[in-house]
Amino acid sequence: MSTHQRGGVTIRDVARRAGVSVTAVSHAINGKGTLSAETREHIKVVAASMNYRADALARGLRRAPLGVVGFVIRPLDALGEYRPEGVDVFLRVASAAAAAALDAGLGLMLVPDLTRTPLPPLALSLDGYIVMNPVREDPVVALLRSHDIEYVTLGRDPSHPENPAWVSNDDRGNRAALADLERSGVREVLYLGGTAHDAWNLDSEELYRAWCTTTGRVPRVVHLPEGAGTQGAEELVPSLLEGGAPEAIFCLTGRHAAGVVAGLSAAGVRCPEQILVVTGSDAEQARTSRPAISAVDLQPEALGTAIVGMLKSVLDGAPPQDPVLLASRYRRRGSSRRN
């Protein structure tokens, strides 16, 4: 559908004013869907008050729904590889989402970065999209919005705080990890975060800094690109030990945590006897590390199921009123246990 009307009013503007989804506006104007008579009339009144008129040509060219939705995993786009060693979280989310989509009568298509060419056939003709961990000013989100394609996000969109269509974890897992370190009696906790400007990175670091302020600790923050992986974190360890080793290290990603434990061992530093290590993402490498690394379980299957349910609701014309936060859980293992 063409969205740019005379006067600059778009279908997305009407949807925002009416408090409904873009799909609901389309259904109301074109006599489709299962909207109630009251909702349909409300949308038409709002559209008329804004002098919005659907483009007749676009209406004639519009295709019937395909019954297929897309899933863009932005962290894997950033890594530049779609099967990173030791990372099973994304596969578990995608698997659960695919099963939930089938249960909802939809197909799920994994799609790479939509801003890269060539695009997969029909990529911009899918009924809607799930975007995982969008970054600030994300070009994929901008592209979907410019084409008025419905989307929901796994993780808050930092650039669109007004959009409630997202599912994420609460912060209780990270809080429990920091509390575990606090109970162990350590004073200095180094925070090793990623460089992607997504809500997971931004919110996790903010929580760490607030915890330092509350507990009277001096924050020490280091950033390492997610793509550096295990090897990059292992090679970083000597610089982390310079000028005095921290008593504990909180690594946001599981691969970084596994690399840190390996790097500490190579440097002759024992974990957990000398330095405790925890991670904000339970990955395969965290579980198989020696010692096994205490980690935050992000409940990927629950995330995949919930986000498909939200997208299905939006496509049916009933956008979510509030984001959905699912519980995260802290799994305490050998890397943070001292005798």
PEVEN-V249244 format. One record per run of one state. SS is the DSSP state (h for helix, s for strand, l for the rest). FROM is the first residue (numbers start at 1). TO is the last residue. If there is no record, write none. Layout:
# PEVEN-V249244
((SS | FROM | TO) (SS | FROM | TO))
This chain:
# PEVEN-V249244
((l | 1 | 5) (h | 6 | 8) (l | 9 | 10) (h | 11 | 18) (l | 19 | 21) (h | 22 | 30) (l | 31 | 36) (h | 37 | 49) (l | 50 | 55) (h | 56 | 61) (l | 62 | 67) (s | 68 | 73) (h | 74 | 79) (l | 80 | 88) (h | 89 | 103) (l | 104 | 106) (s | 107 | 110) (l | 111 | 122) (h | 123 | 125) (l | 126 | 127) (s | 128 | 132) (l | 133 | 134) (s | 135 | 135) (l | 136 | 138) (h | 139 | 146) (l | 147 | 149) (s | 150 | 154) (l | 155 | 165) (s | 166 | 169) (l | 170 | 171) (h | 172 | 183) (l | 184 | 188) (s | 189 | 193) (l | 194 | 197) (s | 198 | 198) (h | 199 | 215) (l | 216 | 219) (s | 220 | 223) (l | 224 | 225) (h | 226 | 241) (l | 242 | 247) (s | 248 | 251) (l | 252 | 253) (h | 254 | 266) (l | 267 | 275) (s | 276 | 279) (l | 280 | 283) (h | 284 | 288) (l | 289 | 293) (s | 294 | 297) (l | 298 | 299) (h | 300 | 315) (l | 316 | 323) (s | 324 | 326) (l | 327 | 328) (s | 329 | 331) (l | 332 | 333) (h | 334 | 336) (l | 337 | 339))
